[in-house]
Amino acid sequence: MKESVFQRDAFIDEIFVAAKNDRDIFFVSADFGAPALDRFREELPNQFLHAGISEQHMIDMAAGLALSGKKVYVYAMAPFITLRCLEQTKCSLALMNLPVTILAVGVGLGYADAGPTHYSTEDIACLRSIVGLEVVSPCDELSSRFIAKRTIEAPSLRVVRLERHALPLIYSSESELISYGHNELVKGEGVCVMSYGHLLHRILNARKSLPKPTFGVVDLFVIKPIDFNLVDILKTYDSIVTVEEQCLSGGFGSAVLEFLSDVGLKIHVKRLGLEERYFFENGGREFLLDEFGLSKETILQEISNLELAAL
């Protein structure tokens, strides 16, 4: 897999191209630093607003712009634009049914060098509780561009969870993204492993380490709402392993369990996630994943346990 550009730059580039032809597109940021942000600010200054480190105020600004007919994108670090702004997202955006796109950068343990105040390990659970809010988490540059185009073509209230660092490509072209919501990256039998974002890379790399892997892998990049057509994939498997860079309570695995219950599909599910605590240890993202529940060995062992149980 070749190296990708940053997800945030890929996403913002798509919005920038659209904004050049649509003066109603506005970008509101609480941050600087991304090259794509700098270009937007320099070349489209009348469509770019910098809110400073005041994320809650930024959401209210976005609401005002949206009420005046603008197509609004807001951008900030993930822990602050999600949990800090939860009340504003509910009251200023969701209650008003405003189609604002919220870009949350540095999800999961992405800011591992900054400590637990900068982690986003509970945001999926919190965001899923907001009525009418779509939660999306791409895994590479191409899926990020694909989702960006979707926000232009079909505006709605969304949180797009973006990785802080550049990741290799999983998709070789956007044409591989057959449907908006999910994609079966690897067709398997028996066990289906479901995940999103950064962790898909860890799962696929772990799979490559096996001599004869049989489990399938699904990229569930729209975490809420889950597309009903996912049933067609899941009904071909005997069990599911969900893997998330979140505490388990109310998170990604919970969303999958709720979906299975709602559609009446009886499949055993094993949820894998981070330990239910705050992490003060340091050592980088991969170290933290290894230490606190999501090592490649742990993932493969849980898959193996399910495969053996099915014999």
Secondary structure by P-SEA (a helix, b strand, c coil): ccccccaaaaaaaaaaaaaaacccbbbbbcccccaaaaaaaaacccccccccccaaaaaaaaaaaaaaccbbbbbcccccccccaaaaaaacccccccbbbbbbccccccccccccccccccaaaaaaacccbbbbbbccaaaaaaaaaaaaacccbbbbbbbcccccccccccccccccccccccccccbbbbbccaaaaaaaaaaaacccccbbbbbccccccccccaaaaaaaccbbbbbbcccccccaaaaaaaaaaaaccbbbbbbbbcccccccccccaaaaaaaccccaaaaaaaaaaaaaaac
